[in-house]
Amino acid sequence: MNSVSISWIASARKASLAALILVAAACDNGNGGSASDTDDTTTTDATNATTNNTTTNEPTTTDATDTTDGTATTDDTETPTTGSGAVDYETDIQPIWDANCTTGCHVAGGTASGWFVITPGDSHANLVGKQSIELASMQLVAPSDRDASYLWHKINNTHVEVGGNGTAMPPPPAAALSSADLDKIGAWIDAGAAE
């Protein structure tokens, strides 16, 4: 391989790395972290990198796993918040409450009915914009702000970190919510927590 080819390959790799950095910055969503700070990962096609060096006709190929940390990339599976795949409260969120929270607890007469009831028809009004009993400085669900939503912290077991108390929801020995359910709830809150 001659020095022109080596130079051209090095330029192509730099362009690929620059493209990857731009994609990682875009995936940051303005949160100040790196793309690896979230559960979401992004796929990039590094073979589309271009350079201004046209002295050789050798094709550029870059391994799709050529990332800054050497790990392979996967498809982004974030739950959409707008459009036809948007999260709907009645069809996507209420079933989560029904399956995990209303069996003897957050129902009229249930063990947690003194906190709030989240049965169909009542749940949205009892959650969105309502102050938390455990942490009065936070709303249970603050529309468009999952980090200011105490319910979000309770279901992610981060409630003590923000000044709350008690146990995570649903409480042990019940299983924690699935990552798919958490993604739906987070997307619903971020999109404005509409009914």
C-alpha positions as MATLAB code, in Angstrom:
seq = 'MNSVSISWIASARKASLAALILVAAACDNGNGGSASDTDDTTTTDATNATTNNTTTNEPTTTDATDTTDGTATTDDTETPTTGSGAVDYETDIQPIWDANCTTGCHVAGGTASGWFVITPGDSHANLVGKQSIELASMQLVAPSDRDASYLWHKINNTHVEVGGNGTAMPPPPAAALSSADLDKIGAWIDAGAAE';
ca = [
       0.000    0.000    0.000;
       1.493    3.363   -0.933;
       1.597    6.490    1.244;
      -1.260    8.151   -0.703;
      -3.545    5.182    0.059;
      -2.597    5.185    3.729;
      -3.207    8.937    3.928;
      -6.577    8.569    2.227;
      -7.645    5.728    4.558;
      -6.585    7.783    7.603;
      -8.642   10.735    6.320;
     -11.658    8.489    5.778;
     -11.398    7.095    9.314;
     -11.202   10.641   10.731;
     -14.319   11.577    8.756;
     -16.086    8.461   10.061;
     -15.138    9.303   13.629;
     -16.309   12.901   13.154;
     -19.651   11.635   11.814;
     -20.003    9.300   14.796;
     -19.285   12.139   17.233;
     -21.942   14.275   15.548;
     -24.463   11.450   15.817;
     -23.589   10.903   19.481;
     -24.043   14.617   20.173;
     -27.416   14.556   18.434;
     -28.487   11.534   20.511;
     -27.602   13.407   23.679;
     -30.911   15.303   23.365;
     -29.389   18.267   25.171;
     -29.030   16.389   28.453;
     -25.320   17.092   28.849;
     -24.285   13.440   28.779;
     -23.058   11.080   26.173;
     -25.160    8.698   24.135;
     -23.935    5.900   26.394;
     -25.613    7.600   29.398;
     -28.973    6.261   28.189;
     -30.355    2.862   27.347;
     -30.799    3.997   23.739;
     -28.080    3.439   21.170;
     -27.768    4.698   17.647;
     -26.810    3.018   14.396;
     -24.601    4.862   11.971;
     -23.507    3.845    8.499;
     -19.837    4.748    8.529;
     -19.433    3.726    4.905;
     -21.142    6.979    3.901;
     -18.217    9.058    5.172;
     -16.652   11.239    2.502;
     -13.402   13.109    2.205;
     -11.940   15.726   -0.106;
      -8.986   13.467   -0.981;
      -9.603   12.177   -4.513;
      -6.077   11.102   -5.476;
      -6.950    7.397   -5.354;
      -9.861    5.316   -6.545;
      -9.770    2.787   -3.706;
     -13.175    2.329   -2.020;
     -13.635    3.271    1.597;
     -15.036    0.643    3.929;
     -15.316    0.965    7.658;
     -16.488   -1.670   10.101;
     -19.904   -0.654   11.503;
     -18.626   -1.532   14.971;
     -15.836    1.054   14.682;
     -17.134    3.285   17.494;
     -15.263    5.370   20.004;
     -15.624    2.718   22.697;
     -15.279   -0.291   20.349;
     -18.812   -1.587   20.975;
     -21.312   -2.600   18.324;
     -24.283   -0.366   17.668;
     -27.966   -1.320   17.676;
     -31.188    0.179   16.400;
     -32.793    3.061   18.309;
     -36.038    1.743   19.803;
     -37.242    4.791   21.695;
     -41.017    5.028   22.103;
     -42.396    7.729   19.790;
     -44.165   10.694   21.404;
     -45.834   12.084   18.284;
     -47.403   10.708   15.145;
     -49.169    7.402   14.638;
     -46.848    5.595   17.086;
     -47.370    8.150   19.874;
     -48.160    6.973   23.401;
     -51.878    7.139   24.180;
     -52.974    7.338   27.816;
     -55.986    5.038   27.620;
     -54.462    2.375   25.380;
     -50.806    2.488   26.521;
     -50.578    3.891   30.068;
     -53.818    2.879   31.848;
     -53.175   -0.828   31.120;
     -49.839   -0.493   32.959;
     -51.615    0.867   36.046;
     -54.318   -1.824   35.734;
     -51.769   -4.653   35.585;
     -49.382   -3.388   38.255;
     -51.015   -0.861   40.594;
     -54.746   -1.388   40.970;
     -54.825   -4.956   42.232;
     -55.848   -4.187   45.813;
     -53.772   -1.008   46.195;
     -54.567    2.156   44.206;
     -58.318    1.412   43.971;
     -61.241    2.691   46.036;
     -60.937    0.914   49.396;
     -57.487   -0.463   48.499;
     -54.434   -0.301   50.731;
     -53.093    2.756   48.864;
     -56.432    4.493   48.208;
     -55.486    7.149   50.777;
     -52.648    8.208   48.491;
     -54.496    8.209   45.167;
     -56.757    6.018   43.066;
     -55.643    5.175   39.514;
     -58.541    3.188   38.134;
     -59.855    3.913   34.626;
     -61.668    7.221   34.491;
     -59.995    8.512   37.678;
     -56.277    7.985   37.179;
     -55.323   10.869   34.896;
     -57.017   13.516   37.062;
     -55.498   11.995   40.216;
     -51.935   11.960   38.843;
     -51.257   14.847   36.463;
     -50.479   18.163   38.136;
     -51.191   16.793   41.651;
     -48.717   17.308   44.480;
     -47.085   14.232   45.922;
     -47.941   13.436   49.535;
     -44.464   11.988   50.183;
     -42.604   14.933   48.605;
     -44.780   18.048   48.506;
     -42.206   19.958   46.441;
     -42.912   17.673   43.473;
     -45.997   16.836   41.463;
     -46.878   13.190   40.961;
     -46.761   13.808   37.198;
     -45.348   17.129   35.977;
     -46.336   17.370   32.287;
     -43.340   17.431   29.933;
     -40.852   16.900   32.789;
     -40.252   13.350   33.950;
     -37.394   14.437   36.222;
     -39.816   16.702   38.145;
     -42.410   13.906   38.380;
     -42.333   12.078   41.706;
     -44.212    9.101   40.250;
     -41.399    8.709   37.695;
     -38.882    8.491   40.522;
     -41.033    6.037   42.517;
     -41.309    3.607   39.589;
     -37.572    3.920   38.861;
     -36.507    3.553   42.516;
     -34.792    6.982   42.484;
     -37.327    8.655   44.790;
     -35.000    8.758   47.819;
     -32.326   10.487   45.704;
     -34.708   13.412   45.062;
     -35.767   13.721   48.725;
     -38.662   11.275   48.885;
     -39.164    8.260   51.113;
     -40.924    4.927   51.278;
     -40.496    2.033   48.902;
     -40.248    1.873   45.152;
     -43.431    1.170   43.212;
     -44.728   -1.356   42.720;
     -43.520   -2.446   46.147;
     -41.652   -5.706   46.664;
     -42.290   -8.577   46.313;
     -44.032   -7.379   43.139;
     -41.780   -7.177   40.104;
     -40.540   -3.781   38.944;
     -42.092   -2.360   35.784;
     -40.534   -3.578   32.554;
     -38.236   -1.286   30.599;
     -40.873   -1.170   27.836;
     -43.489    0.060   30.321;
     -41.038    2.611   31.757;
     -40.256    3.828   28.231;
     -43.965    4.330   27.531;
     -44.566    6.203   30.784;
     -41.497    8.396   30.276;
     -42.500    9.188   26.696;
     -46.059    9.995   27.806;
     -44.801   12.400   30.499;
     -42.273   14.028   28.140;
     -44.988   14.553   25.508;
     -47.107   16.534   27.993;
     -48.959   13.777   29.910;
     -52.133   14.246   27.858;
     -55.262   12.262   28.591;
];
